[in-house]
């Protein structure tokens, strides 16, 4: 429970309705308490940190002036919504964020009526809020307001401009406010032309005052000829003082920029904007990590944190750190860049998350951060490949879903030489369904011309990256979040024969065909029951020769993958056998036909039955005779005929 002595105002705010009972002059003190409580809470739980500190005053002002949840507040991304959750009924449980059965790390409609739109990825807020506004207007509910809060980093995605273009061009102007939270940061620093443009923008209170006075005097620009003339003159005049009128040209009334940490100024601006009709854009300037000195000084490092002592800050744990798959990729990228001058690296605003920090420093002229623009990242790589370059697109599995059309049309159809290094494949964990990579093997293996690989360990990941880079066509290496089994990574750049699996253990009765991160668990169970274990390595193409050989000597196949069963790697095995006219018992183990909630990776794998206990139970349920051990003389003999199991 919250300490009412330390938080005398915040302890009285369970919902925004309670917030609105305070006089306006108390809002700065409420903001201070909210900031202190967020620091204390995330210090206990860990989670997204810097972005929430940057929108404390904005969150307070919006919930104070708008009748939420009747008025719709739509947040972009979700990193910034912890203060919103604290003010909307989740104050006393915010310390459970990202934990199993705890508060979700992103807005989630089923969690709260105040979470009006579920979101884990960026740049969706304007489209969603506009859709809500249109639906409400068609229902005759004209009194409600719709607000989208979007960061300058999220504004780099094409979807945001599609929504702005639609909203600003509608004949029936929607009741829509877009708040542009400009802090010059995504997870790392923003890049691109928009960032430069926003850096040049300055506010003009005089201009806003003249505009509003002119509207009252001259009437609606749609029906009044003098108003249309003055409007055109205003844009030319404004261009002398403000370097860009992008938002005005798209049909939005632009206000700002204003200080996003001055709650009084925010309230005053929002009060004015509530009286105006049509699409509005409020540009505010904020600081990521505001109010916590360490976070302000290290905005990248404090984007998301593990539990920490707010008095000391985040302290690195002593001792040698086991390399993650992301680390393996980052080192490989630099090593291969040294060996191949044609290699180029691309990331859609995920330099830190995808492991490109070292590459960006050592090869700055070959490093391309395209901002939050996954579609562009993929087609940019396709264009590079057309001219003989060797592009590597480093991207999260869940983000590649946004560039799927480009992967199919722009890369695969043209059979272009692009390597996709896909991080966070399979179960991801605490970030929940929006960040899970549960679908990638299904959506990749159906694409012609693609080579799709999943490593069983760290060294194999490096070998597969080399394989994909040297393959003269589209290839993907899909690896999980975090660390692997701890296999030493060799410094050489060795490739694997494409489409060849690795027989890890020759046993009998049932063959366990494991893909990627599930191989170690399959090996443990296979040794326990004397089964054959195959590290399949390739999802596309499959090792046809080995599968046909094993089909002759085994009673059944069990496929194991940390991907949804529907259309996954196991489905590919069944399709191959069916095409050969082979009918044999099959067991497909994978992720459930459902979106997983937030919990640890280990908890989610156990729930899906993909840990050792789950695999063992599933095998015994399908083949009960496995409980009876085979004679030691035959079970593990090389090339021994398989003993037939009942069932």
Residue pairs with C-beta under 8 A, 6 or more apart in sequence:
1 92
2 10
2 11
2 37
2 91
2 92
3 11
4 11
4 12
6 36
7 33
7 36
7 37
8 33
9 22
9 26
9 29
9 30
9 33
10 30
10 33
10 34
10 37
10 86
10 91
12 18
13 19
13 30
13 87
13 91
14 89
14 91
15 87
15 88
15 89
16 63
16 64
16 68
16 87
16 88
16 114
19 30
19 60
19 63
19 64
19 87
20 63
20 64
22 30
22 64
24 64
24 264
24 267
27 57
27 60
27 61
27 64
27 263
27 264
27 267
28 263
28 264
30 60
31 56
31 57
31 60
31 263
34 56
34 59
34 60
34 83
34 86
34 87
35 53
35 56
35 290
35 291
35 292
37 86
37 91
38 52
38 53
38 56
38 82
38 83
38 86
39 53
39 291
39 292
39 310
40 310
41 82
41 86
41 94
41 95
41 97
42 48
42 49
42 52
42 82
42 97
42 305
43 307
43 308
43 309
43 310
44 95
44 307
45 94
45 95
45 96
45 97
45 98
45 99
45 307
46 98
46 304
46 305
46 306
46 307
46 308
47 82
47 97
47 98
47 105
47 304
47 305
48 78
48 79
48 80
48 82
48 105
48 303
48 304
49 289
49 295
49 302
49 303
49 304
49 305
50 185
50 288
50 289
50 295
50 299
50 302
50 303
51 77
51 79
51 80
51 151
51 288
51 303
52 79
52 80
52 81
52 82
52 83
53 288
53 289
53 290
53 291
53 292
53 295
54 80
54 181
54 183
54 260
54 286
54 287
54 288
54 289
54 290
55 80
55 83
55 149
55 181
55 260
55 286
56 83
56 261
56 290
56 291
57 260
57 261
57 262
57 263
57 266
58 149
58 179
58 181
58 260
58 266
58 284
58 286
59 83
59 84
59 87
60 83
60 87
60 263
61 263
61 266
61 267
61 270
62 68
62 73
62 147
62 149
62 179
62 270
63 73
63 84
63 87
63 88
64 267
65 267
65 270
65 271
65 274
66 73
66 145
66 147
66 270
66 274
67 144
67 145
68 88
68 114
69 88
69 113
69 114
69 116
70 144
71 144
71 145
71 146
71 147
72 116
72 129
72 132
72 133
72 144
72 145
72 146
72 147
73 84
73 114
73 116
73 147
73 149
74 116
74 117
74 125
74 128
74 129
74 132
74 146
74 147
74 148
74 149
75 81
75 84
75 107
75 117
75 119
75 125
75 149
76 119
76 122
76 123
76 124
76 125
76 148
76 149
76 150
76 151
76 154
77 106
77 119
77 120
77 121
77 122
77 151
77 154
78 105
78 106
78 107
78 119
78 120
78 434
79 106
79 303
79 304
80 149
80 151
80 181
81 106
81 107
81 115
82 94
82 97
84 107
84 114
85 94
85 97
85 103
85 112
86 94
88 112
88 114
88 115
89 112
89 114
90 103
90 111
90 112
93 102
93 103
94 103
96 102
96 103
97 103
97 104
97 105
98 104
98 105
98 430
98 431
98 432
98 598
99 430
99 598
99 599
100 597
100 598
100 599
100 600
100 603
101 599
102 598
103 111
104 111
104 432
104 597
104 598
105 430
105 431
105 432
105 598
106 118
106 119
106 120
106 431
106 432
106 434
107 115
107 116
107 117
107 118
107 119
108 115
108 118
108 432
109 115
109 116
109 117
109 118
116 128
116 132
117 124
117 125
117 128
117 129
117 132
118 434
119 125
119 128
119 434
120 398
120 431
120 432
120 433
120 434
120 435
121 398
121 399
121 402
121 434
122 150
122 151
122 153
122 154
122 157
122 186
122 372
123 150
123 154
123 155
123 156
123 157
123 158
123 159
123 160
123 372
124 159
125 148
125 149
125 150
125 154
125 178
126 148
126 150
126 160
126 163
126 164
126 167
126 176
126 178
127 159
127 162
127 163
128 148
129 146
129 147
129 148
129 176
129 178
130 146
130 148
130 163
130 166
130 167
130 174
130 176
132 146
133 146
133 174
133 175
133 176
134 174
136 142
136 144
136 146
137 172
137 174
137 175
142 175
144 175
145 175
145 177
145 274
146 174
146 175
146 176
146 177
147 176
147 177
147 178
147 179
148 176
148 177
148 178
148 179
149 179
149 181
150 160
150 178
150 179
150 180
150 181
151 180
151 181
151 182
151 183
151 185
151 186
152 180
152 181
152 182
152 183
152 184
152 190
152 194
152 195
152 198
153 185
153 186
153 190
153 349
153 371
153 372
154 160
154 186
154 372
155 180
155 194
156 190
156 192
156 194
156 195
156 349
156 371
156 372
156 373
157 371
157 372
157 373
157 374
158 373
158 375
158 376
164 178
164 247
164 250
164 251
164 252
165 250
167 174
167 176
167 251
167 252
167 279
168 250
168 251
168 252
168 279
169 250
169 251
170 251
173 277
173 278
173 279
174 278
174 279
175 277
175 278
176 279
176 280
177 273
177 279
177 280
177 281
177 282
178 252
178 279
178 280
178 281
178 282
179 281
179 282
179 284
180 198
180 256
180 281
180 282
180 283
180 284
181 260
181 284
181 286
182 198
182 257
182 260
182 283
182 284
182 285
182 286
183 285
183 286
183 287
183 288
184 190
184 195
184 198
184 199
185 288
185 299
185 300
186 349
186 371
186 372
187 300
187 303
187 349
187 350
187 351
187 352
187 353
188 300
188 349
188 351
188 352
189 300
190 349
190 371
191 349
191 369
191 370
191 371
192 370
192 371
194 371
197 243
197 244
197 246
198 283
200 243
200 244
201 242
201 243
201 244
201 256
201 257
201 283
202 241
202 242
202 257
203 255
203 256
203 257
203 258
203 283
204 238
204 241
204 242
207 234
207 238
207 241
207 242
208 255
210 234
211 234
211 253
212 276
214 227
214 230
214 234
215 221
215 227
218 224
218 226
218 227
218 230
219 226
219 227
220 227
221 227
221 228
221 231
235 245
235 248
235 249
238 245
238 248
239 245
245 254
247 254
247 281
248 254
251 278
251 279
252 279
252 280
252 281
253 276
253 278
253 279
253 280
253 281
254 281
254 283
255 269
255 272
255 273
255 280
255 281
255 282
255 283
256 269
256 281
256 282
256 283
256 284
256 285
257 283
257 284
257 285
258 265
258 266
258 269
258 282
258 283
258 284
258 285
259 265
259 284
259 285
260 266
260 284
260 285
260 286
261 286
261 287
261 290
266 284
269 282
270 282
273 280
273 282
287 296
288 295
288 296
288 299
288 303
289 295
289 296
289 297
289 298
289 299
289 302
290 296
292 302
292 310
294 302
294 313
294 314
295 302
300 352
301 314
302 314
305 314
306 314
308 314
308 315
309 315
322 483
322 486
323 331
323 458
323 483
323 489
324 481
324 482
324 483
325 423
325 455
325 458
325 461
325 479
325 480
325 481
325 482
325 483
325 484
326 353
326 354
326 355
326 423
326 481
327 355
328 458
328 461
328 462
328 479
328 489
329 354
329 355
329 394
329 421
329 423
329 461
329 465
329 479
330 355
330 356
330 357
330 358
330 359
331 358
331 462
331 489
332 461
332 462
332 465
332 466
332 493
333 343
333 345
333 355
333 356
333 359
333 392
333 394
333 421
333 465
334 358
334 359
334 362
334 363
335 491
335 493
336 343
336 465
336 466
336 469
336 493
337 343
337 345
337 359
337 362
337 363
337 366
339 493
340 390
340 469
342 388
342 389
342 390
343 366
343 389
343 390
343 391
343 392
343 469
344 366
344 367
344 368
344 381
344 384
344 389
344 390
344 391
344 392
345 356
345 359
345 360
345 363
345 366
345 367
345 368
345 391
345 392
345 394
346 368
346 370
346 377
346 380
346 381
346 391
346 392
346 393
346 394
347 354
347 356
347 368
347 369
347 370
347 377
347 393
347 394
347 395
348 369
348 370
348 371
348 372
348 373
348 374
348 376
348 377
348 395
348 399
349 369
349 370
349 371
349 372
349 373
350 356
350 394
350 395
350 396
350 399
351 357
351 360
351 369
353 396
353 423
354 394
354 395
354 396
354 421
354 423
355 394
355 423
356 367
356 394
359 366
359 367
360 367
360 369
368 380
370 376
370 377
370 380
374 395
374 399
374 400
374 402
374 403
375 402
375 403
375 405
375 406
377 393
377 395
377 403
378 393
378 400
378 403
378 406
378 407
378 410
378 411
378 418
379 406
379 410
380 391
381 391
381 392
381 393
381 411
381 416
381 418
382 406
382 410
382 411
382 414
382 416
382 418
384 391
385 391
385 411
385 416
385 417
385 418
386 414
386 416
390 417
390 419
390 469
391 417
391 418
391 419
392 418
392 419
392 420
392 421
392 469
393 418
393 419
393 420
393 421
394 421
394 423
395 403
395 420
395 421
395 422
395 423
396 422
396 423
396 424
396 435
396 437
397 422
397 423
397 424
397 425
397 426
397 437
397 439
397 440
397 478
398 424
398 428
398 434
398 435
398 436
398 437
400 407
400 420
400 422
400 440
401 439
401 443
404 443
407 420
407 447
407 474
408 447
410 416
411 418
411 474
412 447
412 448
412 449
412 450
412 474
413 449
415 449
415 473
415 474
416 473
416 474
417 471
417 472
417 473
417 474
418 474
418 475
419 465
419 468
419 469
419 471
419 474
419 475
419 476
419 477
420 468
420 474
420 475
420 476
420 477
421 465
421 477
422 437
422 440
422 476
422 477
422 478
422 479
423 479
423 481
424 435
424 437
424 480
424 481
425 437
425 440
425 441
425 454
425 478
425 479
425 480
425 516
425 562
425 563
426 436
426 437
426 438
426 478
426 480
426 516
426 517
426 561
426 562
426 563
426 591
427 436
427 437
427 438
427 480
427 562
427 591
427 596
427 601
427 604
427 605
427 608
427 610
428 435
428 436
428 437
428 481
428 601
429 481
429 598
429 599
429 600
429 601
429 603
429 604
430 598
430 599
430 600
431 598
432 596
432 597
432 598
433 595
433 596
433 597
433 598
436 595
436 596
437 478
437 480
438 562
438 563
438 564
438 591
438 596
439 563
439 564
440 476
440 478
440 563
441 452
441 454
441 478
441 515
441 539
441 561
441 563
441 568
441 569
442 563
442 564
442 566
442 567
442 568
442 571
443 567
444 450
444 452
444 476
444 478
444 539
444 540
445 452
445 539
445 540
445 567
445 568
445 569
445 572
446 567
447 474
449 473
449 474
450 474
450 475
450 476
450 540
451 467
451 468
451 471
451 473
451 474
451 475
451 476
451 498
451 538
451 540
451 541
452 475
452 476
452 478
452 538
452 539
452 540
453 464
453 467
453 468
453 475
453 476
453 477
453 478
453 537
453 538
453 539
454 477
454 478
454 479
454 515
454 516
454 517
454 536
454 537
454 539
454 561
454 569
455 461
455 463
455 464
455 477
455 479
455 484
455 516
455 537
456 485
456 502
456 514
456 516
456 517
456 519
456 520
456 535
456 537
457 484
457 485
457 486
457 487
457 519
457 520
458 483
458 484
458 485
458 486
458 487
458 488
458 489
459 487
459 488
459 489
459 490
460 487
460 496
460 535
460 537
461 477
461 479
461 484
462 489
462 490
462 493
463 494
463 495
463 496
464 477
464 496
464 537
465 477
466 493
466 494
466 495
467 475
467 477
467 495
467 496
467 498
468 475
468 476
468 477
469 475
470 495
471 498
478 516
478 539
479 516
479 517
480 516
480 517
480 562
480 601
481 601
482 601
484 517
485 520
496 537
498 538
498 541
499 538
499 541
499 542
499 543
499 544
500 537
500 538
500 543
500 546
501 513
501 534
501 535
501 536
501 537
501 538
501 542
501 543
501 546
502 534
502 535
502 537
503 532
503 533
503 534
503 535
503 546
504 519
504 523
504 526
504 533
504 534
504 535
505 523
505 526
505 527
505 531
505 532
505 533
505 636
506 532
506 636
506 638
506 639
506 640
507 526
507 529
507 530
507 531
507 532
507 533
507 635
507 636
508 530
508 531
508 532
508 553
508 554
508 630
508 634
508 635
508 640
508 642
508 643
509 529
509 530
509 531
509 554
509 555
509 556
509 623
509 625
509 626
509 630
509 642
509 643
509 644
509 645
510 529
510 531
510 532
510 554
510 555
510 556
510 557
510 558
510 619
510 623
510 626
510 645
511 531
511 532
511 533
511 534
511 550
511 554
511 556
511 557
511 558
512 522
512 525
512 526
512 531
512 532
512 533
512 534
512 558
512 560
513 534
513 536
513 547
513 557
513 558
513 559
513 560
513 570
513 573
514 521
514 522
514 523
514 533
514 534
514 535
514 536
514 559
514 560
514 561
515 536
515 539
515 559
515 560
515 561
515 563
515 569
516 561
516 562
517 562
518 560
518 561
518 562
518 589
518 610
519 533
519 535
521 560
521 610
521 611
521 612
521 615
522 533
522 560
522 615
523 533
524 612
525 531
525 612
525 615
525 616
525 619
526 532
526 533
527 533
528 616
529 616
529 619
529 626
529 629
530 629
530 630
530 635
530 636
531 619
531 626
532 550
532 554
534 546
534 550
536 542
536 543
536 569
537 543
539 569
539 572
540 572
542 572
542 573
542 576
544 576
547 557
547 573
547 576
547 577
548 580
548 582
550 557
551 557
551 577
551 580
551 582
551 584
553 641
553 642
554 584
554 642
555 584
555 585
555 623
555 642
555 644
555 645
556 584
556 585
556 586
556 587
556 622
556 623
556 645
557 573
557 577
557 584
557 585
557 586
557 587
558 586
558 587
558 588
558 589
558 618
558 619
558 622
559 569
559 570
559 573
559 586
559 587
559 588
559 589
559 590
560 570
560 589
560 590
560 610
560 615
561 568
561 569
561 570
561 589
561 590
561 591
562 590
562 591
562 605
562 608
562 610
563 569
563 590
563 591
564 590
564 591
564 592
564 593
565 571
565 588
565 589
565 590
565 591
565 592
565 593
566 593
568 588
568 590
570 586
570 588
570 589
570 590
571 588
573 586
574 586
574 588
577 583
577 584
577 586
585 622
585 623
585 647
587 618
587 619
587 622
589 609
589 610
589 614
589 615
589 618
590 608
590 610
591 608
591 610
592 608
596 604
596 607
596 608
599 607
602 611
605 611
605 614
606 613
606 614
608 614
609 615
609 617
609 618
619 626
620 626
620 627
622 647
623 645
623 646
623 647
624 646
624 647
625 645
625 646
625 647
626 645
629 635
630 643
634 640
634 641
634 643
635 643
